[in-house]
């Protein structure tokens, strides 16, 4: 037995030596300073207390699994970043996704073999036990909902930081090459347009980044006051309701809805103006009611509950230009509760014939004599392009005809491409120089009805009217009935623009609205 005891005694000494080696091998260097700790757990606690870096929370925010965690450790070791620099990195732009970061920066680093997933689970369980309180299920769901909104706001903030960094980098590169930022932007846009190979959506949304277009729309009192009246004078449609604002821009409609009593408003916009909208919402004290999501509505995560109301100012020239109705229909089908409301809920597109020789001379006959030279070759292209113009009401020479009616509660994206046969009854004898399109929007789901009209007979709006010039003026007589046909479809090369084909009696032409 003594022999056995002696053998065990010798074995204990060997184990003590091994324990010392293991202890040394577990010594962990801090991620951000030169302090060394006897375990990875102690090091992470130090990071949380001294460097304001919570590995548990960061793992959740960045979605780190065991592989991405290893890449993260090798990245931070190789670049020696501070905790504040690490916190500025967003999930969308995380720089350690490259497989090169699977190669150990320090093969002896104990963090590379540390079980991060078990550590995170244990810490989350500990924190949950420490902070356990009893609340109602409804209160718990409300907290979860608010947390989801705050996380979305935080991610938007990180995305904004990334954009600002890229913008700053562009400015620096531009300065280094002694170029003009304005000229660069203009030439880039021209190149994109000429090539036809751009990311059309990004280019489209970028046109709403600048304040000028929002200034023009907000100055349009007919437009803005119609929405304000429709929303604020129908409080029963908004009080304690959840509202989705599609293409929120400066968040003006979101604030109308909040003022009308909405319990929660979600505004969504892909353009960078949404960052100013966040400040606007906060400035007006609605940040507890209105949340804003930067992106397309098609990319928006599902809310905890469906929306009761959709508000959107989606209309373009000739109603359908820009193709934004598709996004409203998508939002309706995905987010709106059954029986929910849409503002506006109906739209009509109308056509009239006009006699305006002054405009015709300005656009077409101008090319007959340009400083003594004939340039009639230009006329063909001029005629093909639809013009956005303010048409004088007295220029109309027939009663308007509705060529398309849309019920936004049931219409489909296929309804945006259509053909219509119709008759125009002439109210006077004259030479018809153009057909003109305009639209009306109806807010009539609530008790207080509102109509937003862009007719030449109504107050002017920024949409004006869309004028389709005839190849040559056509003489008509009072009471004459002219058979007409209109076909409208999206331009396959640029789905946000339109191709319109018009027949006026025996005359026909194809027009482009882009």
C-alpha positions as CSV (number, residue, x, y, z in Angstrom):
1,X,0.0,0.0,0.0
2,X,2.9,2.3,0.8
3,X,4.2,1.8,-2.7
4,X,0.9,2.8,-4.0
5,X,0.8,5.9,-1.8
6,X,4.3,6.9,-3.0
7,X,3.2,6.5,-6.6
8,X,0.1,8.7,-6.0
9,X,2.3,11.3,-4.2
10,X,4.6,11.5,-7.3
11,X,1.5,11.7,-9.5
12,X,0.2,14.7,-7.5
13,X,3.4,16.6,-8.1
14,X,3.0,16.0,-11.8
15,X,-0.6,17.2,-11.8
16,X,0.5,20.4,-9.9
17,X,2.9,21.1,-12.7
18,X,0.3,20.5,-15.4
19,X,-2.2,22.8,-13.5
20,X,0.5,25.6,-13.5
21,X,0.9,25.1,-17.3
22,X,-2.8,25.2,-17.8
23,X,-3.1,28.3,-15.6
24,X,-0.4,30.1,-17.6
25,X,-2.0,29.0,-20.9
26,X,-5.4,30.5,-19.8
27,X,-3.9,33.9,-19.2
28,X,-5.9,36.3,-21.4
29,X,-4.8,39.7,-22.7
30,X,-7.4,42.4,-22.7
31,X,-8.9,43.3,-26.0
32,X,-8.3,47.0,-25.5
33,X,-5.4,47.4,-23.1
34,X,-2.3,45.7,-21.8
35,X,-3.8,44.0,-18.7
36,X,-3.7,40.3,-18.4
37,X,-6.3,38.0,-16.7
38,X,-6.4,34.5,-15.5
39,X,-9.4,33.6,-17.5
40,X,-11.4,34.8,-20.5
41,X,-14.4,35.4,-18.3
42,X,-12.5,37.8,-16.0
43,X,-11.2,39.6,-19.1
44,X,-14.7,40.1,-20.5
45,X,-15.9,41.4,-17.1
46,X,-13.0,43.9,-17.1
47,X,-14.0,45.0,-20.7
48,X,-17.5,45.6,-19.5
49,X,-16.5,47.6,-16.4
50,X,-13.5,49.5,-17.7
51,X,-14.0,49.9,-21.4
52,X,-17.8,50.0,-21.6
53,X,-17.8,47.0,-23.9
54,X,-20.3,44.3,-23.1
55,X,-19.3,41.2,-25.0
56,X,-22.7,39.5,-24.3
57,X,-24.7,42.4,-25.7
58,X,-22.3,42.9,-28.6
59,X,-22.6,39.2,-29.6
60,X,-26.3,39.6,-29.8
61,X,-26.2,42.8,-31.7
62,X,-23.8,41.6,-34.3
63,X,-25.2,38.1,-34.5
64,X,-21.9,36.4,-33.7
65,X,-21.8,32.7,-33.9
66,X,-18.7,30.6,-33.0
67,X,-17.1,31.1,-36.4
68,X,-17.8,34.9,-36.6
69,X,-16.6,35.2,-33.0
70,X,-13.2,33.7,-34.0
71,X,-13.0,36.1,-36.9
72,X,-13.9,39.0,-34.7
73,X,-11.2,38.2,-32.2
74,X,-8.5,37.9,-34.9
75,X,-9.7,41.1,-36.4
76,X,-9.6,43.1,-33.2
77,X,-6.2,41.6,-32.3
78,X,-4.7,42.5,-35.6
79,X,-6.1,46.0,-35.9
80,X,-5.8,47.0,-32.2
81,X,-9.0,49.0,-32.2
82,X,-10.4,50.9,-29.2
83,X,-13.8,49.9,-27.7
84,X,-15.4,53.0,-29.1
85,X,-14.2,52.2,-32.6
86,X,-15.6,48.7,-32.3
87,X,-18.9,50.0,-31.2
88,X,-19.2,52.2,-34.3
89,X,-19.1,49.2,-36.6
90,X,-22.6,48.2,-37.8
91,X,-23.8,44.7,-38.6
92,X,-24.3,45.7,-42.2
93,X,-20.7,46.7,-42.7
94,X,-18.9,44.4,-40.4
95,X,-15.3,44.1,-41.7
96,X,-14.3,40.6,-40.4
97,X,-16.5,38.5,-42.6
98,X,-13.4,37.6,-44.8
99,X,-12.2,34.1,-44.2
100,X,-8.7,35.4,-43.9
101,X,-9.6,36.3,-40.3
102,X,-10.0,32.5,-39.5
103,X,-6.2,32.4,-39.5
104,X,-5.1,33.0,-35.8
105,X,-3.4,36.3,-35.1
106,X,-1.9,34.6,-32.0
107,X,-2.3,30.8,-32.0
108,X,-1.9,30.7,-28.2
109,X,-4.7,33.2,-27.6
110,X,-7.2,31.4,-25.3
111,X,-10.1,33.5,-26.7
112,X,-9.9,31.5,-29.9
113,X,-10.9,28.3,-28.0
114,X,-13.3,30.0,-25.6
115,X,-16.9,28.7,-25.7
116,X,-18.5,32.1,-26.5
117,X,-22.0,30.7,-27.0
118,X,-22.1,29.0,-23.6
119,X,-20.7,32.1,-22.0
120,X,-23.4,34.3,-23.5
121,X,-26.2,31.9,-22.6
122,X,-25.0,31.7,-18.9
123,X,-24.6,35.5,-18.6
124,X,-28.0,36.1,-20.1
125,X,-29.5,33.6,-17.7
126,X,-27.7,35.3,-14.7
127,X,-28.8,38.7,-15.7
128,X,-32.4,37.6,-16.2
129,X,-32.4,36.0,-12.7
130,X,-30.9,39.1,-11.1
131,X,-33.4,41.4,-12.8
132,X,-36.6,39.3,-12.7
133,X,-39.8,41.2,-12.0
134,X,-43.4,40.3,-12.5
135,X,-45.4,42.2,-15.1
136,X,-48.6,41.6,-17.1
137,X,-48.4,39.8,-20.5
138,X,-49.7,42.9,-22.3
139,X,-47.0,45.1,-20.6
140,X,-44.3,42.6,-21.5
141,X,-45.5,42.6,-25.2
142,X,-45.5,46.4,-25.2
143,X,-41.9,46.4,-23.9
144,X,-40.8,43.9,-26.5
145,X,-42.4,46.0,-29.2
146,X,-40.8,49.2,-28.0
147,X,-37.4,47.4,-27.8
148,X,-37.8,46.2,-31.4
149,X,-38.5,49.8,-32.5
150,X,-35.5,51.1,-30.5
151,X,-33.2,48.5,-32.0
152,X,-34.4,49.5,-35.5
153,X,-33.6,53.1,-34.7
154,X,-30.2,52.2,-33.5
155,X,-29.5,50.2,-36.6
156,X,-30.6,53.2,-38.7
157,X,-28.2,55.3,-36.7
158,X,-25.3,52.9,-37.5
159,X,-26.3,52.9,-41.2
160,X,-26.3,56.7,-41.1
161,X,-22.8,56.7,-39.6
162,X,-21.6,54.4,-42.4
163,X,-23.1,56.7,-45.1
164,X,-21.4,59.8,-43.5
165,X,-18.1,58.0,-43.5
166,X,-18.5,57.1,-47.2
167,X,-19.5,60.7,-48.0
168,X,-16.5,62.0,-46.2
169,X,-14.2,59.6,-48.0
170,X,-15.7,60.7,-51.3
171,X,-15.2,64.4,-50.5
172,X,-11.6,63.7,-49.5
173,X,-10.9,61.8,-52.7
174,X,-12.6,64.5,-54.7
175,X,-10.5,67.2,-53.1
176,X,-7.3,65.2,-53.7
177,X,-8.1,65.0,-57.4
178,X,-9.1,68.7,-57.5
179,X,-12.5,67.9,-58.9
180,X,-15.9,69.6,-58.4
181,X,-18.4,67.6,-56.3
182,X,-21.3,69.1,-58.1
183,X,-19.8,68.3,-61.5
184,X,-19.0,64.8,-60.4
185,X,-22.6,64.2,-59.3
186,X,-24.0,65.6,-62.5
187,X,-21.7,63.6,-64.7
188,X,-22.4,60.5,-62.7
189,X,-26.1,60.9,-63.1
190,X,-25.7,61.6,-66.9
191,X,-23.5,58.4,-67.2
192,X,-26.1,56.4,-65.4
193,X,-28.9,57.7,-67.5
194,X,-27.0,57.1,-70.7
195,X,-25.9,53.5,-69.8
196,X,-29.3,52.3,-68.6
197,X,-27.5,49.9,-66.3
198,X,-27.8,51.7,-63.0
199,X,-29.5,50.4,-59.9
200,X,-32.7,52.3,-60.8
201,X,-34.2,52.1,-57.3
202,X,-31.1,53.7,-55.6
203,X,-31.0,56.4,-58.3
204,X,-34.7,57.0,-57.9
205,X,-34.6,57.3,-54.1
206,X,-31.4,59.5,-54.2
207,X,-33.5,62.1,-56.1
208,X,-35.4,62.6,-52.8
209,X,-32.3,63.1,-50.7
210,X,-32.1,66.9,-51.4
211,X,-34.3,69.3,-49.5
212,X,-35.5,71.1,-52.7
213,X,-38.0,68.5,-53.8
214,X,-39.5,68.4,-50.3
215,X,-39.6,72.2,-50.2
216,X,-41.6,72.1,-53.5
217,X,-44.1,69.5,-52.2
218,X,-44.6,71.1,-48.8
219,X,-45.2,74.5,-50.5
220,X,-47.9,72.9,-52.5
221,X,-50.8,73.9,-50.2
222,X,-53.5,72.2,-52.2
223,X,-51.7,68.9,-51.8
224,X,-50.6,69.2,-48.2
225,X,-53.7,70.8,-46.8
226,X,-55.9,68.1,-48.5
227,X,-54.0,65.5,-46.5
228,X,-54.1,67.5,-43.3
229,X,-57.8,68.0,-43.6
230,X,-58.5,64.4,-44.5
231,X,-56.5,63.1,-41.5
232,X,-57.2,65.7,-38.8
233,X,-60.9,66.1,-39.6
234,X,-61.4,62.3,-39.4
235,X,-60.1,61.7,-35.9
236,X,-62.2,58.6,-35.4
237,X,-60.2,57.0,-38.2
238,X,-56.9,57.7,-36.3
239,X,-57.5,57.8,-32.6
240,X,-55.6,54.9,-30.9
241,X,-54.8,53.4,-34.4
242,X,-51.6,52.1,-35.8
243,X,-50.6,54.0,-38.9
244,X,-48.1,53.2,-41.7
245,X,-46.7,56.2,-43.7
246,X,-45.3,54.8,-47.0
247,X,-42.7,57.1,-48.5
248,X,-42.8,59.4,-45.4
249,X,-40.2,62.0,-46.6
250,X,-40.1,64.7,-44.0
251,X,-42.7,62.8,-41.9
252,X,-45.4,65.5,-42.4
253,X,-48.2,62.9,-42.9
254,X,-46.8,60.9,-39.9
255,X,-47.1,64.0,-37.7
256,X,-50.6,64.7,-39.0
257,X,-51.6,61.2,-38.0
258,X,-49.9,61.5,-34.6
259,X,-51.7,64.8,-34.0
260,X,-55.0,63.1,-34.9
261,X,-54.5,60.7,-32.1
262,X,-52.7,57.7,-33.6
263,X,-51.2,55.4,-30.9
264,X,-48.2,54.5,-33.1
265,X,-47.0,55.7,-36.5
266,X,-44.4,53.9,-38.6
267,X,-42.8,56.0,-41.4
268,X,-40.7,54.3,-44.0
269,X,-38.5,55.9,-46.7
270,X,-35.4,54.8,-48.5
271,X,-34.0,58.2,-49.2
272,X,-31.6,60.0,-46.9
273,X,-34.1,62.6,-46.0
274,X,-35.3,60.2,-43.4
275,X,-32.4,61.3,-41.2
276,X,-33.7,64.8,-41.1
277,X,-37.2,63.4,-40.6
278,X,-35.9,61.8,-37.4
279,X,-34.8,65.1,-36.1
280,X,-38.1,66.8,-37.2
281,X,-40.1,64.2,-35.3
282,X,-38.0,64.7,-32.2
283,X,-38.1,68.5,-32.6
284,X,-41.9,68.4,-32.5
285,X,-42.2,66.0,-29.6
286,X,-43.6,63.0,-31.5
287,X,-40.6,60.6,-31.0
288,X,-42.6,58.4,-28.6
289,X,-45.3,57.9,-31.1
290,X,-43.5,58.0,-34.5
291,X,-40.8,55.5,-35.5
292,X,-39.0,55.8,-38.8
293,X,-37.5,53.0,-40.9
294,X,-34.8,53.7,-43.5
295,X,-35.4,51.4,-46.5
296,X,-38.0,50.2,-48.9
297,X,-41.3,49.2,-47.5
298,X,-40.7,45.9,-49.2
299,X,-37.7,45.4,-46.9
300,X,-39.4,46.5,-43.7
301,X,-39.6,43.8,-41.0
302,X,-43.0,42.6,-39.9
303,X,-44.4,44.6,-37.0
304,X,-45.8,42.8,-34.0
305,X,-49.3,43.9,-35.1
306,X,-50.7,44.9,-38.4
307,X,-51.5,48.5,-39.3
308,X,-55.0,50.0,-39.1
309,X,-54.4,52.8,-41.6
310,X,-52.0,53.4,-44.5
311,X,-51.2,57.0,-45.5
312,X,-49.1,57.8,-48.5
313,X,-48.5,60.6,-51.0
314,X,-47.5,58.2,-53.8
315,X,-48.9,60.0,-56.9
316,X,-46.6,61.0,-59.7
317,X,-47.2,63.0,-62.8
318,X,-50.0,61.5,-64.8
319,X,-50.9,59.7,-61.5
320,X,-48.7,56.6,-62.2
321,X,-45.3,58.1,-63.0
322,X,-42.6,56.8,-60.5
323,X,-44.4,53.5,-60.0
324,X,-44.8,54.1,-56.2
325,X,-48.4,52.7,-56.2
326,X,-46.8,49.2,-56.4
327,X,-45.2,49.8,-53.0
328,X,-48.5,51.0,-51.5
329,X,-50.3,47.9,-52.8
330,X,-47.5,45.7,-51.3
331,X,-47.8,47.5,-48.0
332,X,-51.6,47.0,-48.1
333,X,-51.4,43.3,-48.7
334,X,-48.7,42.7,-46.1
335,X,-49.3,45.1,-43.3
336,X,-52.9,46.4,-43.4
337,X,-55.5,44.8,-41.1
338,X,-58.7,43.4,-42.9
339,X,-61.1,46.3,-43.2
340,X,-58.3,48.9,-42.7
341,X,-58.2,52.3,-44.3
342,X,-56.0,53.9,-47.0
343,X,-55.6,57.6,-47.4
344,X,-56.4,58.4,-50.2
345,X,-58.6,55.3,-51.0
346,X,-59.6,56.2,-54.6
347,X,-58.1,57.8,-57.6
348,X,-59.2,58.6,-61.1
349,X,-57.2,59.5,-64.2
350,X,-58.9,61.8,-66.8
351,X,-58.3,63.1,-70.3
352,X,-59.4,66.3,-72.0
353,X,-58.6,67.9,-75.4
354,X,-57.2,71.4,-75.5
355,X,-56.6,74.1,-78.0
356,X,-53.5,76.1,-77.0
357,X,-51.7,77.4,-80.1
358,X,-49.4,79.5,-77.9
359,X,-48.0,76.4,-76.2
360,X,-47.9,74.5,-79.5
361,X,-45.8,77.3,-81.1
362,X,-43.5,77.3,-78.1
363,X,-42.8,73.6,-78.2
364,X,-43.3,72.6,-81.9
365,X,-43.4,75.5,-84.4
366,X,-40.3,77.0,-82.7
367,X,-38.2,74.6,-84.8
368,X,-39.4,76.0,-88.1
369,X,-37.2,79.1,-87.9
370,X,-34.4,79.2,-85.3
371,X,-32.5,82.4,-86.0
372,X,-33.1,82.0,-89.7
373,X,-32.4,78.2,-89.8
374,X,-34.9,75.3,-90.2
375,X,-34.5,72.7,-87.5
376,X,-37.7,70.6,-88.2
377,X,-35.8,67.4,-87.6
378,X,-36.1,68.2,-83.9
379,X,-39.9,68.1,-84.0
380,X,-40.2,64.3,-83.9
381,X,-38.4,64.0,-80.6
382,X,-40.2,67.0,-79.1
383,X,-43.6,65.4,-80.0
384,X,-42.7,62.1,-78.4
385,X,-42.0,63.6,-75.0
386,X,-44.9,64.2,-72.7
387,X,-44.7,67.7,-71.0
388,X,-45.6,68.6,-67.5
389,X,-47.3,72.0,-67.9
390,X,-49.9,74.2,-66.2
391,X,-52.8,74.2,-68.7
392,X,-55.2,77.2,-68.8
393,X,-58.8,76.1,-68.0
394,X,-60.1,78.1,-71.0
395,X,-57.9,76.0,-73.3
396,X,-60.2,72.9,-72.8
397,X,-62.4,72.2,-75.7
398,X,-64.3,69.1,-74.5
399,X,-65.7,67.6,-71.3
400,X,-63.2,65.4,-69.4
401,X,-63.5,61.6,-69.5
402,X,-62.2,59.2,-66.8
403,X,-60.0,56.7,-68.5
404,X,-58.9,54.8,-65.4
405,X,-60.3,54.5,-61.9
406,X,-58.4,52.9,-59.0
407,X,-59.8,51.6,-55.7
408,X,-56.7,51.3,-53.6
409,X,-58.4,48.8,-51.2
410,X,-58.6,46.2,-53.9
411,X,-56.6,47.2,-57.0
412,X,-53.5,45.2,-58.1
413,X,-50.2,46.1,-59.6
414,X,-51.4,44.9,-63.0
415,X,-54.0,47.7,-62.9
416,X,-51.2,50.2,-63.5
417,X,-50.9,49.0,-67.1
418,X,-54.1,49.4,-69.0
419,X,-55.9,50.4,-72.2
420,X,-59.1,52.5,-72.5
421,X,-61.4,53.3,-75.4
422,X,-63.4,56.6,-75.0
423,X,-65.2,59.3,-76.8
424,X,-64.4,63.0,-76.5
425,X,-67.4,65.4,-77.3
426,X,-66.2,68.7,-78.5
427,X,-67.7,71.8,-76.8
428,X,-66.4,74.3,-79.4
429,X,-65.0,74.5,-82.9
430,X,-61.2,74.9,-82.8
431,X,-57.9,73.2,-83.6
432,X,-57.0,70.6,-81.0
433,X,-53.2,70.9,-80.2
434,X,-52.9,68.4,-77.4
435,X,-54.6,65.9,-75.2
436,X,-54.1,66.5,-71.5
437,X,-54.1,64.1,-68.5
438,X,-54.8,64.9,-64.9
439,X,-55.9,63.0,-61.8
440,X,-58.2,63.3,-58.8
441,X,-57.7,61.6,-55.4
442,X,-60.6,60.9,-53.0
443,X,-60.4,60.6,-49.2
444,X,-63.9,59.3,-48.6
445,X,-63.6,56.4,-46.1
446,X,-64.1,58.7,-43.2
447,X,-67.1,60.9,-42.3
448,X,-65.4,64.1,-43.6
449,X,-64.8,63.7,-47.4
450,X,-61.9,65.4,-49.2
451,X,-61.0,65.6,-52.8
452,X,-57.6,66.5,-54.1
453,X,-57.8,67.5,-57.8
454,X,-55.1,68.3,-60.3
455,X,-57.7,69.4,-63.0
456,X,-56.9,72.6,-64.9
457,X,-60.1,74.0,-63.4
458,X,-58.8,73.5,-59.9
459,X,-56.2,75.3,-57.9
460,X,-52.7,74.7,-59.3
461,X,-50.5,71.9,-57.7
462,X,-46.9,70.9,-58.2
463,X,-48.2,68.0,-60.4
464,X,-49.6,70.5,-62.9
465,X,-51.0,68.5,-65.9
466,X,-49.5,66.2,-68.4
467,X,-49.7,67.4,-72.0
468,X,-49.4,65.1,-75.0
469,X,-48.9,67.3,-78.1
470,X,-50.4,66.2,-81.4
471,X,-48.1,65.9,-84.4
472,X,-50.2,68.6,-86.1
473,X,-53.3,70.5,-84.9
474,X,-56.6,68.8,-85.7
475,X,-59.6,70.9,-86.7
476,X,-62.8,69.9,-84.8
477,X,-66.4,71.2,-84.7
478,X,-68.6,71.9,-81.8
479,X,-70.6,68.7,-80.9
480,X,-68.3,66.4,-82.9
481,X,-67.5,63.1,-81.2
482,X,-63.9,61.9,-81.6
483,X,-63.1,58.3,-81.0
484,X,-60.0,57.9,-78.8
485,X,-57.9,55.2,-77.3
486,X,-55.2,55.4,-74.6
487,X,-52.7,52.7,-73.6
488,X,-50.4,53.1,-70.7
489,X,-47.6,50.8,-69.6
490,X,-44.3,50.9,-67.7
491,X,-41.1,51.3,-69.7
492,X,-39.4,48.0,-69.4
493,X,-36.0,49.7,-69.4
494,X,-37.0,52.0,-66.6
495,X,-40.1,50.7,-64.7
496,X,-40.7,53.9,-62.9
497,X,-41.3,55.8,-66.2
498,X,-44.2,55.4,-68.6
499,X,-45.0,54.8,-72.3
500,X,-48.3,56.2,-73.3
501,X,-49.9,55.5,-76.7
502,X,-52.8,57.8,-77.8
503,X,-55.2,57.7,-80.7
504,X,-57.2,60.8,-81.4
505,X,-59.5,59.9,-84.3
506,X,-57.2,58.8,-87.1
507,X,-54.2,60.4,-85.5
508,X,-51.9,58.3,-83.2
509,X,-48.6,58.8,-81.5
510,X,-46.5,57.2,-78.8
511,X,-45.2,59.3,-75.8
512,X,-42.6,58.9,-73.2
513,X,-43.0,60.2,-69.6
514,X,-39.6,59.9,-67.9
